[in-house]
Amino acid sequence: MEQSQHILLVDDEIRFGETLKQILSFYGYQVTIATSGLEAISLLDNHAYDLALLDVELADMYGYEVLDSLKENNRFLIPIMLTGNGTLDTAIQSLRKGVYDYLSKPVDSDLLLKTIEKALKQKQLEKALRSSEDRFKILADASWEGIAIHDHGILLEANQQFFKLFGYEKEELIHTNILEKLFPSHCLIDLHSRIMNGEVGFHESTGLKKDGTSFPIESNSRYMEYHDKMVRVCAIRDISTRVKAEQEKIKLLEKLAIANKIETLGLMAGSIAHDLNNILSGIVTYPEIILAQMDPSDKHRKSIEFIRDTGKRAAAVVSDLLTVTRGSKAPKKTCSLNQLIRNHLETIEHQTIASRFKDVHIEAHLADDLLNMNCSDVHISKVIMNLINNAMEASEQNGEIVLSTSNKILDAPFKGYEDINPGAYVVFTISDNGSGIPEHALTKIFEPFYSKKKMGRSGTGLGLAIVWSTVHDHNGYISVRSNEKGTTFDLFFPASNKKADIIPAGISINAYKGHGETVLIVDDQENQRDIAYNLLNELNYQAFAVSSGEEAVAYLQQNKADLVLLDMIMEPGINGRETYEQILSINPTQKAIIASGFSEDEEVGKINRLGDIQFIRKPYGIDQIGIAILQTLRSDGPHKIILEN
């Protein structure tokens, strides 16, 4: 025996105690005698013992009462009761106190030694088990996973993280069926099936906190022997962060797919825009020239107007494609959002569309103190138009559409737009009482060509994509709320304290006719030169035309022109920007307008830095080219305005 076991002998018969001490000492035990209960309690308070032999009836108390005073240092003490005339009651009380055995006096020494040896071996096993359990508990409590041991759902043991994970106190769950408490009903069938079939390993499910909050979990289950019974041990972790990260990754991949789609569309639109807009120029421009010369009562007038309007719609589709894929590159001016809304509601285009939805009523509640905004009025007007048109189509019979504007100061992250910059915003809100947008479609409505409408019936499928692209280009944000009672769009635009620029609502053709000023047309395509030549003659300008940038430079070295109308892309030879740079070396104050079917972003940026110049996209109408020339000729300083359809 490596270390002698320490036994406390408690008996008020001194001779019996000394005799028993000699016997036990002979077999290697260290024995201390106490002749009273109080003396035994004192010794137990100050010393640790492995085993206690207690007489049932002491002079000052019952032997089992000594056990009531055991402290932490003797929590593994094994008590054995000795009695000469014990009663059934004392035996019961002793057993209730956790007494290992109950022996009668006179004690058989062999029986006593065997009982002591057996008791001490059991103690060693219990200490080893307790030590193992303590180590397990320390490790389990140190784990960030919730660890639980259960028997078909009855919780036997768990670490603190487990209770913390679900928001319960230990007393609320221990020895109860935890399945129905900690998991929502739709998960129970699967859980019961896994337990009944003995399935182990990793499994993802949904947990339910005490406050009713559900959250995603991952569990890893195994079977182990626990107190002579096979039970299930589970390590559970909250995977909310991982699931959120996976969802964000999916969203990013979806956004990347959309970006790739838009990039492909951009390449396609860019490659066809120049040629297609040049083709459309004749369809849009010549009808206007014919109409200007035609009698209002002419029987062919409606047909000519139809051809012109069809061409304009086709040009608008190309313009929309470029807006979605390349963004709005138009310079911005200070505008009143209220005025842009009022202007749109007064347009013939809006009134024509509204006449098809006679049962739809539109109300406008525009804030009197609304701040201004820095924007491209053309593109914001198109946003207003698209949203109103969508709302009218969604509202159908007895529809109610409410337009409103407001100021909003954002000094904290806005839900769903945590990256929004703090500051003052102008908010445009449009609500309808239609059937709403399905939840699965809300994340797709801003994708190009995504539409619930029949393609070709009421739009190109680019309407909301244009809205998103334009708002994004204006450093704004969009919030969409929808249910079966209707849909609301909130558009946030950075506010401006500057005074709004005056935007002309409409100008008569006579207001922008020229007075014989000279205009040099520079275009590599003959039909485009003819179109521009005829329009300028109609506008009372004296036009001259050349077919390349090199010819334009040579012409201006010998002649003067009040304005140069330049094509951007001319092949072979120098392009519009390069031509204008050379023209400025001849005449640094030369005024010019770039007219092209496609605005290359880099080239537009370079040419806008040269000074007094405008960009107008083909195909242009007589009003657009007339206003552009008028504004350019009247300007005193650098003009950097881009006019787009």
C-alpha positions in Angstrom: 0.0 0.0 0.0 1.7 3.2 -1.2 0.0 5.5 1.3 -1.9 4.3 4.4 -5.6 5.0 4.4 -6.7 7.3 7.3 -9.7 6.0 9.3 -11.6 7.9 11.9 -13.0 5.6 14.7 -15.8 7.2 16.7 -16.8 5.1 19.7 -17.3 6.0 23.4 -16.1 2.5 24.5 -12.4 3.2 25.0 -11.3 -0.4 25.3 -13.2 -1.5 22.2 -11.8 1.5 20.3 -8.1 0.7 21.3 -8.5 -3.0 20.4 -10.0 -2.2 17.0 -7.2 0.4 16.4 -4.5 -2.2 17.0 -6.2 -4.6 14.5 -6.5 -2.0 11.8 -3.0 -0.6 12.4 -1.6 -4.1 12.0 -3.1 -4.2 8.4 -1.6 -0.8 7.6 -4.4 1.6 8.3 -3.8 4.9 10.1 -6.4 5.2 12.8 -7.6 8.2 14.9 -10.0 7.7 17.8 -12.8 10.1 18.8 -14.8 9.2 21.9 -17.7 11.5 21.3 -19.7 13.1 18.5 -18.4 16.6 19.2 -14.8 15.4 19.2 -15.4 13.6 15.9 -16.9 16.8 14.4 -13.9 18.8 15.5 -11.5 16.3 13.9 -13.5 16.2 10.7 -13.5 20.0 10.5 -9.7 20.0 10.6 -8.5 16.8 9.0 -9.4 14.7 5.9 -10.3 11.0 6.3 -10.9 8.2 3.9 -13.3 6.3 6.0 -15.2 6.6 9.3 -16.3 3.8 11.6 -19.1 5.3 13.8 -20.9 3.8 16.8 -24.6 4.4 16.3 -25.3 5.4 19.9 -22.7 7.8 21.4 -23.0 9.5 24.7 -23.8 13.0 23.2 -25.5 12.1 19.9 -26.3 9.5 17.3 -23.4 8.5 15.1 -25.2 9.4 11.9 -25.7 12.9 13.2 -21.9 13.4 13.0 -22.3 13.1 9.2 -24.5 16.3 9.1 -21.4 18.3 9.8 -19.1 17.0 7.0 -17.3 19.7 5.0 -15.7 19.9 1.6 -12.5 18.3 2.7 -14.4 15.1 3.7 -16.9 15.0 0.8 -15.6 11.6 -0.3 -15.6 10.1 3.3 -17.1 6.6 3.5 -19.1 6.1 6.7 -19.7 2.6 8.1 -22.0 2.2 11.2 -21.2 -0.1 14.2 -23.9 -1.0 16.7 -24.6 -3.4 19.5 -28.3 -2.8 19.9 -29.4 -0.7 17.0 -33.0 -0.3 16.0 -34.7 -0.4 12.6 -35.2 3.4 12.9 -31.5 4.1 13.5 -30.6 1.8 10.6 -33.0 3.7 8.3 -31.6 7.1 9.4 -28.1 5.8 8.8 -28.8 4.6 5.3 -30.5 7.9 4.5 -27.2 9.7 5.5 -25.4 7.7 2.8 -23.8 5.1 5.1 -22.0 2.5 3.1 -22.7 -0.5 5.5 -24.3 -1.3 8.8 -22.3 -3.8 11.0 -23.3 -5.3 14.4 -21.1 -5.6 17.4 -19.3 -7.7 18.4 -17.6 -7.1 15.0 -16.1 -10.0 13.1 -12.6 -8.7 12.2 -12.4 -10.5 8.9 -15.8 -9.2 7.9 -14.8 -5.7 9.0 -11.5 -5.8 7.0 -13.3 -7.0 3.9 -16.0 -4.4 4.2 -13.3 -1.6 4.7 -11.3 -2.9 1.7 -14.3 -3.0 -0.5 -15.5 0.4 0.6 -12.1 2.0 0.0 -11.9 0.5 -3.5 -15.3 1.9 -4.3 -14.2 5.2 -3.0 -11.2 5.2 -5.4 -13.5 4.4 -8.3 -15.9 7.2 -7.2 -13.0 9.7 -6.9 -11.7 8.7 -10.3 -15.2 9.0 -11.8 -15.8 12.4 -10.0 -12.4 13.6 -11.2 -13.2 12.5 -14.7 -16.6 14.2 -14.5 -14.9 17.4 -13.2 -12.4 17.4 -16.0 -15.2 16.9 -18.5 -17.2 19.7 -16.9 -14.3 22.1 -17.0 -13.6 21.3 -20.6 -17.3 21.4 -21.5 -17.8 24.8 -19.8 -14.7 26.1 -21.6 -16.2 25.1 -25.0 -18.0 27.7 -27.1 -20.3 24.9 -28.2 -23.3 23.9 -26.2 -22.8 20.3 -25.1 -25.8 18.2 -23.9 -26.3 14.6 -22.8 -29.8 13.3 -23.2 -31.8 10.1 -23.2 -34.4 10.2 -26.0 -34.9 13.9 -25.3 -34.6 13.9 -21.5 -31.7 16.2 -20.6 -29.3 14.5 -18.2 -26.4 16.9 -18.2 -25.2 20.0 -20.1 -22.6 22.7 -20.0 -23.3 26.3 -19.3 -22.9 27.3 -23.0 -25.8 25.0 -23.8 -28.2 26.9 -21.4 -26.8 30.2 -22.6 -27.3 29.3 -26.2 -31.0 28.7 -25.7 -31.5 31.4 -23.0 -32.6 29.0 -20.1 -31.5 28.4 -16.6 -30.2 24.9 -15.8 -33.1 24.3 -13.4 -35.6 24.9 -16.2 -34.3 22.2 -18.5 -32.5 19.5 -16.5 -34.3 16.2 -16.4 -37.0 17.5 -18.7 -37.8 16.7 -22.3 -36.0 19.4 -24.2 -37.0 18.6 -27.8 -40.3 20.4 -27.8 -38.9 23.3 -25.9 -35.8 23.9 -27.9 -36.9 23.1 -31.5 -39.8 24.4 -33.6 -42.6 22.0 -34.5 -41.5 21.6 -38.1 -38.1 20.2 -37.0 -39.4 17.6 -34.5 -40.3 14.8 -36.9 -36.8 14.9 -38.4 -35.2 14.9 -34.9 -37.3 12.1 -33.6 -36.5 10.1 -36.7 -32.8 10.6 -36.2 -32.9 9.5 -32.6 -35.1 6.5 -33.3 -32.8 5.4 -36.1 -29.7 6.0 -34.2 -28.3 8.5 -36.7 -25.2 10.3 -35.7 -22.8 12.9 -37.1 -23.4 16.5 -38.3 -26.9 17.8 -38.8 -28.3 21.3 -39.5 -31.6 22.4 -38.0 -33.3 25.3 -36.3 -33.1 26.1 -32.6 -35.7 28.0 -30.5 -34.7 30.3 -27.7 -36.7 30.9 -24.6 -38.0 34.2 -25.9 -39.3 32.5 -29.1 -36.4 33.6 -31.4 -35.4 31.0 -33.9 -31.8 30.6 -35.1 -29.9 28.2 -37.3 -27.8 25.5 -35.5 -25.4 22.7 -36.4 -25.2 19.7 -34.1 -22.7 16.8 -34.0 -24.2 13.7 -32.2 -22.6 10.6 -30.8 -23.6 7.7 -28.5 -21.7 7.1 -25.2 -22.1 5.1 -22.0 -23.3 7.2 -19.2 -24.0 5.6 -15.8 -24.2 2.1 -17.4 -26.6 3.3 -20.1 -26.1 4.3 -23.7 -27.2 7.9 -24.2 -26.8 10.6 -26.8 -24.3 13.4 -26.5 -24.6 16.4 -28.8 -22.4 19.4 -29.5 -24.5 22.3 -30.7 -23.3 25.6 -32.2 -25.1 28.7 -33.4 -24.3 29.1 -37.1 -26.2 32.4 -37.6 -23.0 34.2 -38.6 -22.1 31.4 -41.1 -25.5 31.3 -42.6 -25.6 35.1 -42.9 -22.2 35.0 -44.6 -23.4 32.3 -47.0 -26.5 34.3 -47.8 -24.4 37.4 -48.4 -22.1 35.3 -50.6 -25.1 34.1 -52.7 -26.3 37.7 -53.0 -22.8 38.8 -54.1 -22.7 36.0 -56.7 -26.2 37.0 -57.9 -25.0 40.7 -58.1 -21.9 39.5 -60.0 -24.1 37.6 -62.4 -26.2 40.6 -62.9 -23.1 42.8 -63.3 -21.8 40.3 -65.9 -25.1 40.4 -67.7 -25.2 44.2 -67.7 -21.6 44.3 -68.9 -22.5 41.9 -71.8 -25.5 44.1 -72.5 -23.2 47.1 -72.4 -20.9 45.7 -74.9 -23.8 44.7 -77.1 -25.5 48.1 -76.7 -22.3 50.0 -77.3 -21.5 48.1 -80.4 -24.9 48.6 -82.0 -25.9 52.0 -80.6 -23.8 54.1 -83.0 -25.0 52.4 -86.1 -28.6 51.9 -84.9 -29.0 55.5 -83.9 -27.6 56.7 -87.2 -30.2 54.5 -88.9 -33.0 55.9 -86.7 -31.9 59.4 -87.4 -33.7 59.4 -90.8 -36.8 57.8 -89.3 -37.0 60.5 -86.6 -35.8 63.5 -88.4 -37.2 63.4 -91.9 -40.8 63.1 -90.6 -40.3 66.2 -88.5 -39.0 68.1 -91.6 -42.0 66.9 -93.6 -44.4 67.7 -90.8 -43.0 71.2 -90.5 -43.8 71.8 -94.2 -47.1 69.9 -94.2 -50.6 71.4 -93.9 -52.1 70.5 -90.5 -55.2 69.0 -92.3 -53.2 66.8 -94.7 -54.6 63.3 -94.8 -51.1 61.8 -94.5 -50.1 63.8 -91.4 -51.1 61.1 -88.9 -49.1 58.4 -90.8 -46.0 60.7 -90.8 -46.5 61.3 -87.1 -46.7 57.6 -86.5 -43.5 57.0 -88.3 -41.7 59.7 -86.3 -43.1 58.5 -82.9 -42.1 54.9 -83.8 -38.6 56.0 -84.5 -38.5 58.0 -81.2 -39.6 54.9 -79.3 -36.9 52.8 -80.9 -34.3 55.4 -80.1 -35.6 55.5 -76.5 -35.0 51.8 -76.2 -31.4 52.2 -77.3 -31.0 55.1 -74.9 -32.5 53.0 -72.1 -30.1 50.2 -72.8 -27.1 52.6 -72.6 -28.5 54.1 -69.4 -28.8 50.7 -67.7 -25.5 49.3 -69.0 -23.3 52.4 -68.9 -25.1 54.7 -66.5 -26.1 58.3 -66.9 -23.1 60.4 -67.8 -25.1 63.6 -68.2 -23.8 66.6 -66.2 -26.1 67.5 -63.3 -27.8 70.7 -62.4 -29.7 71.9 -59.3 -33.3 70.9 -59.6 -36.6 70.9 -57.7 -37.9 67.4 -57.4 -41.4 68.9 -56.9 -41.1 70.8 -60.2 -39.9 67.7 -62.1 -43.0 65.7 -60.8 -45.4 68.6 -61.7 -43.8 68.9 -65.2 -44.2 65.2 -65.8 -47.9 65.2 -64.7 -48.6 68.0 -67.2 -46.9 66.2 -70.2 -49.0 65.0 -73.1 -47.2 61.6 -72.7 -48.4 61.1 -69.1 -51.9 62.3 -70.0 -52.1 59.9 -72.9 -51.1 56.9 -70.7 -53.3 58.1 -67.9 -56.3 58.1 -70.3 -55.9 54.3 -70.6 -56.3 54.0 -66.8 -59.4 56.1 -66.1 -60.2 54.2 -62.9 -56.8 55.1 -61.4 -56.6 58.2 -59.2 -53.3 60.0 -58.6 -52.8 62.2 -55.6 -49.7 64.3 -55.0 -48.6 65.5 -51.6 -45.4 67.5 -52.3 -43.6 69.1 -49.3 -43.6 72.9 -49.5 -40.2 73.1 -47.8 -38.5 70.5 -50.0 -34.8 70.9 -50.5 -33.4 70.9 -54.0 -31.2 68.1 -55.5 -28.2 67.9 -57.9 -29.4 65.8 -60.7 -29.8 65.1 -64.4 -33.4 66.3 -64.9 -33.8 64.2 -68.0 -33.0 61.0 -66.2 -34.9 61.8 -62.9 -37.9 62.7 -65.1 -37.7 59.2 -66.7 -37.5 57.7 -63.2 -40.7 59.5 -62.2 -42.4 58.4 -65.5 -41.4 54.7 -65.1 -42.5 54.5 -61.5 -45.9 56.2 -62.2 -46.5 54.1 -65.2 -45.7 50.9 -63.3 -48.0 52.0 -60.5 -50.9 52.6 -62.9 -50.5 49.2 -64.5 -50.3 47.6 -61.0 -53.4 49.4 -59.6 -55.8 48.6 -62.4 -59.5 49.2 -61.3 -60.2 51.6 -58.5 -56.5 52.3 -58.2 -55.1 54.8 -55.8 -51.6 56.2 -56.4 -50.0 58.6 -53.9 -46.9 60.6 -54.7 -45.2 62.4 -51.9 -41.9 64.2 -51.2 -40.1 64.9 -48.0 -36.8 65.9 -46.4 -35.0 63.3 -44.3 -31.9 63.7 -42.2 -30.0 60.4 -41.8 -27.5 60.4 -38.9 -27.5 56.6 -38.4 -27.3 53.6 -40.7 -30.6 53.0 -42.6 -31.9 49.4 -42.3 -31.0 47.5 -45.5 -28.5 50.3 -46.5 -25.9 50.2 -43.8 -23.4 51.9 -46.1 -25.6 54.9 -46.7 -23.8 58.2 -46.1 -25.2 60.4 -43.3 -26.7 63.7 -44.3 -29.7 65.4 -45.8 -31.8 63.6 -48.4 -34.7 64.4 -50.6 -37.2 61.5 -50.6 -39.6 60.7 -53.3 -42.3 58.1 -52.3 -44.8 56.5 -54.6 -47.4 54.1 -53.2 -50.1 52.1 -55.0 -52.9 49.8 -53.9 -52.2 47.1 -56.4 -51.8 43.4 -55.7 -48.2 43.8 -54.7 -44.9 42.2 -55.7 -44.3 38.6 -54.6 -41.5 38.2 -52.1 -39.4 36.0 -54.3 -39.5 38.7 -57.0 -38.5 41.7 -54.8 -34.8 40.9 -55.3 -35.1 40.7 -59.0 -37.3 43.6 -60.0 -34.3 45.9 -60.7 -32.7 43.4 -63.1 -32.7 44.3 -66.8 -35.6 42.6 -68.7 -37.2 41.2 -65.5 -40.9 42.0 -65.7 -44.2 40.5 -64.8 -45.6 42.2 -67.9 -45.9 40.6 -71.3 -42.8 41.7 -73.2 -43.6 44.1 -75.9 -47.0 44.9 -74.5 -46.3 47.7 -72.1 -42.5 48.1 -72.0 -39.1 46.8 -72.7 -38.5 45.3 -69.2 -35.9 48.0 -68.5 -38.2 50.4 -66.6 -37.1 49.5 -63.0 -33.6 48.7 -64.2 -33.4 52.3 -65.4 -34.7 53.5 -62.0 -32.1 51.6 -60.1 -29.3 52.7 -62.5 -30.3 56.3 -62.3 -30.7 56.4 -58.6 -27.3 54.7 -58.2 -25.6 57.2 -60.5 -27.0 60.0 -58.3 -25.5 58.4 -55.1 -29.1 57.6 -54.0 -30.8 54.6 -52.4 -34.0 52.7 -53.1 -36.3 51.0 -50.5 -39.2 48.8 -51.6 -42.0 47.6 -49.4 -44.7 45.3 -50.8 -47.6 43.1 -49.7 -51.0 42.0 -51.0 -52.4 45.5 -50.3 -49.9 47.4 -52.5 -46.3 48.5 -53.1 -44.3 51.5 -51.9 -41.0 52.8 -53.4 -38.9 55.2 -51.4 -36.1 56.9 -53.4 -33.4 58.9 -51.5 -31.4 61.5 -53.2 -28.7 63.7 -51.6 -30.1 67.1 -51.0 -28.6 70.4 -52.1 -29.0 73.9 -50.6 -28.3 75.6 -54.0 -31.1 77.5 -55.8 -32.8 75.4 -58.5 -31.9 76.1 -62.2 -34.8 77.0 -64.4 -35.8 74.1 -66.7 -37.8 75.2 -69.7 -41.0 73.1 -70.0 -41.5 73.6 -73.8 -40.4 76.0 -76.5 -42.0 76.8 -79.8 -39.9 76.1 -82.9 -39.9 79.8 -83.8 -38.2 80.5 -80.5 -35.1 78.5 -81.4 -34.8 79.3 -85.1 -31.6 80.9 -86.2 -30.8 84.2 -87.9 -28.6 83.0 -90.7 -25.7 81.9 -88.6 -23.2 79.6 -90.2 -22.9 75.9 -89.0 -20.2 73.5 -90.2 -21.5 69.9 -90.3 -18.7 67.3 -89.9 -19.9 63.6 -90.4 -18.4 60.7 -92.2 -21.8 59.4 -93.3 -23.6 61.1 -96.2 -27.1 60.4 -94.9 -26.3 62.0 -91.5 -24.9 65.1 -93.3 -28.1 65.3 -95.3 -30.3 65.0 -92.2 -28.4 67.7 -90.3 -28.2 69.9 -93.4 -32.0 69.8 -93.9 -32.8 70.4 -90.2 -30.4 73.4 -90.0 -32.0 74.9 -93.2 -35.4 74.4 -91.6 -34.1 76.2 -88.5 -32.9 79.1 -90.7 -29.1 78.4 -90.3 -26.6 78.5 -93.2 -25.1 75.0 -93.3 -21.9 73.7 -94.8 -20.9 70.0 -94.7 -17.6 68.0 -94.8 -17.0 64.3 -94.5 -14.0 64.1 -92.1 -12.2 65.8 -89.3 -9.2 66.5 -91.5 -11.6 68.3 -94.0 -13.1 70.3 -91.1 -9.7 71.5 -89.9 -8.8 72.5 -93.5 -12.1 74.3 -94.0 -11.8 76.4 -90.8 -8.2 77.4 -91.7 -9.7 79.3 -94.6 -13.3 80.0 -93.4 -15.2 81.0 -90.2 -18.2 79.2 -88.7 -20.4 80.4 -85.9 -20.7 76.7 -84.7 -19.3 73.3 -85.6 -21.6 70.2 -85.5 -19.2 67.2 -85.0 -19.8 63.5 -85.2 -17.9 61.7 -82.4 -16.9 58.5 -84.3 -15.5 59.0 -87.8 -13.5 56.4 -89.6 -10.9 56.4 -91.0 -9.2 59.5 -89.6 -9.4 61.5 -86.5 -12.5 61.4 -84.2 -14.7 64.2 -83.0 -12.5 65.0 -79.9 -9.3 65.0 -81.9 -10.9 67.2 -84.5 -12.1 69.7 -81.9 -8.6 69.9 -80.3 -7.1 70.8 -83.7 -9.9 73.4 -84.3 -9.2 75.0 -81.0 -5.6 75.5 -82.0 -6.9 77.5 -85.0 -9.7 79.3 -83.1 -9.6 79.0 -79.2 -13.1 80.4 -78.9 -14.8 78.1 -81.5 -18.2 76.9 -80.3 -19.2 73.3 -81.1 -21.7 70.5 -80.5 -20.8 66.8 -80.6 -23.6 64.8 -82.1 -23.2 61.0 -82.1 -25.1 57.7 -81.9 -23.0 56.6 -79.0 -21.2 58.5 -76.3 -17.9 56.8 -75.4 -17.4 57.7 -71.7 -13.7 58.3 -71.9 -14.0 60.5 -75.0 -16.9 62.4 -73.6 -15.0 63.1 -70.5 -11.9 64.4 -72.4 -13.9 66.6 -74.8 -16.0 68.1 -71.9 -12.7 69.3 -70.4 -11.9 71.3 -73.6 -14.5 74.0 -72.9 -17.5 75.4 -74.7 -19.1 72.3 -76.1 -22.2 70.2 -75.8 -23.0 66.6 -76.6 -26.3 65.5 -78.2 -27.1 61.9 -78.9 -28.5 60.8 -82.3 -31.1 60.5 -83.4 -32.1 64.0 -82.4 -35.3 65.9 -83.2 -35.6 69.4 -84.5 -36.4 70.7 -81.1 -33.3 69.1 -79.5 -30.8 70.3 -82.0 -32.5 73.7 -82.2 -32.3 74.2 -78.4 -28.7 72.9 -78.3 -27.5 75.3 -81.0 -29.4 78.2 -79.4 -27.9 77.6 -76.0 -24.4 77.2 -77.3 -24.5 80.3 -79.5 -25.9 82.4 -76.6 -23.3 81.1 -74.0 -20.6 83.3 -72.9 -18.5 80.8 -71.0 -17.7 77.1 -71.1 -20.8 74.9 -71.8 -20.6 71.4 -70.4 -24.2 70.1 -71.0 -25.1 66.7 -72.4 -28.5 66.5 -74.1 -29.9 62.9 -74.2 -33.1 61.4 -75.3 
